[in-house]
Amino acid sequence: MRVLVACEFSGRVRDAFIARGHDAMSCDLLPTDVPGPHHEGDVRDVLGDGWDLMVAHPPCTHLAVSGARWFKDKQAEQVEALDFVRLLMAAPIPRIAVENPVSIISSRIRRPDQIIQPWQFGHGETKATCLWLTNLPPLVPTDVVDGREAVVHRMPPGPDRWKLRSLTYQGIADAMAEQWGSLDA
Ligand SMILES: C[S@@+](CC[C@H](N)C(=O)[O-])C[C@H]1O[C@@H](n2cnc3c(N)ncnc32)[C@H](O)[C@@H]1O
């Protein structure tokens, strides 16, 4: 399966698919954190390159409900961010998953098809993650564990905090590759 992982610098979803024999590439404005197939640039330039599946992690800075107290000051940024999400959802790719935290995508575009938690995939933490799915089944939890710590909110401040907070959980990356990678291309 040819898989595009849009807006990913960590390589986690990309490498989970590659480990299962797929032809996957990540794309981000930033360089890839770990070596692997990566397009460093605007994902809009590669959407039409013949992919079977896209997993997209668009920026949530102007969309996440956790930042609601700043919404009135960033309406133009929100319009732009929502247009980017709409463009990803409408990409010419047969199977698409768009991932974001609880955000205004739900009220301004459509409700998510699924809301998952890291504790359903082997990580004892809470972080509601919404999935908007096109031609993909909801993810089935792979490893429900006990912990319910909101660890991400206790990360120390610093320039890399947003990066650490936005990393895809390995258990979720593995579930995407295992479950969606076994569908027909
Ligand atoms: C919330 S982070 C997602 C991180 C991802 N979960 C990971 O593990 O690497 C959103 C990313 O979107 C990237 N981005 C924003 N606009 C983009 C564009 N037009 N094309 C490609 N990447 C873009 C940003 O550079 C940022 O790294």
The ligand as a MOL file (V3000), in Angstrom:
LIG
                    3D

  0  0  0     0  0            999 V3000
M  V30 BEGIN CTAB
M  V30 COUNTS 27 29 0 0 0
M  V30 BEGIN ATOM
M  V30 1 C 0.6180 18.8320 15.3640 0
M  V30 2 S 2.0900 18.6020 14.4200 0 CHG=1
M  V30 3 C 1.9210 16.8720 14.0710 0
M  V30 4 C 3.0800 16.0500 14.5870 0
M  V30 5 C 2.9240 14.5540 14.3270 0
M  V30 6 N 1.8800 13.9750 15.1610 0
M  V30 7 C 4.2340 13.7970 14.5180 0
M  V30 8 O 4.2700 12.8120 15.3170 0
M  V30 9 O 5.2400 14.1810 13.8860 0 CHG=-1
M  V30 10 C 1.6020 19.4100 12.9160 0
M  V30 11 C 2.6940 19.5000 11.8660 0
M  V30 12 O 2.1400 20.0080 10.6550 0
M  V30 13 C 3.2070 20.5990 9.9270 0
M  V30 14 N 2.6320 21.3810 8.8080 0
M  V30 15 C 1.9330 22.5340 8.8830 0
M  V30 16 N 1.5500 22.9500 7.6640 0
M  V30 17 C 2.0260 22.0330 6.7670 0
M  V30 18 C 1.9770 21.9220 5.3610 0
M  V30 19 N 1.3380 22.8230 4.5900 0
M  V30 20 N 2.5780 20.8500 4.7800 0
M  V30 21 C 3.2240 19.9390 5.5330 0
M  V30 22 N 3.3030 20.0010 6.8840 0
M  V30 23 C 2.7110 21.0320 7.5090 0
M  V30 24 C 3.9400 21.3780 11.0000 0
M  V30 25 O 5.2600 21.6750 10.6140 0
M  V30 26 C 3.8510 20.4320 12.2030 0
M  V30 27 O 5.0180 19.6740 12.3480 0
M  V30 END ATOM
M  V30 BEGIN BOND
M  V30 1 1 1 2
M  V30 2 1 2 3
M  V30 3 1 2 10
M  V30 4 1 3 4
M  V30 5 1 4 5
M  V30 6 1 5 6
M  V30 7 1 5 7
M  V30 8 2 7 8
M  V30 9 1 7 9
M  V30 10 1 10 11
M  V30 11 1 11 12
M  V30 12 1 11 26
M  V30 13 1 12 13
M  V30 14 1 13 14
M  V30 15 1 13 24
M  V30 16 1 14 15
M  V30 17 1 14 23
M  V30 18 2 15 16
M  V30 19 1 16 17
M  V30 20 1 17 18
M  V30 21 2 17 23
M  V30 22 1 18 19
M  V30 23 2 18 20
M  V30 24 1 20 21
M  V30 25 2 21 22
M  V30 26 1 22 23
M  V30 27 1 24 25
M  V30 28 1 24 26
M  V30 29 1 26 27
M  V30 END BOND
M  V30 END CTAB
M  END
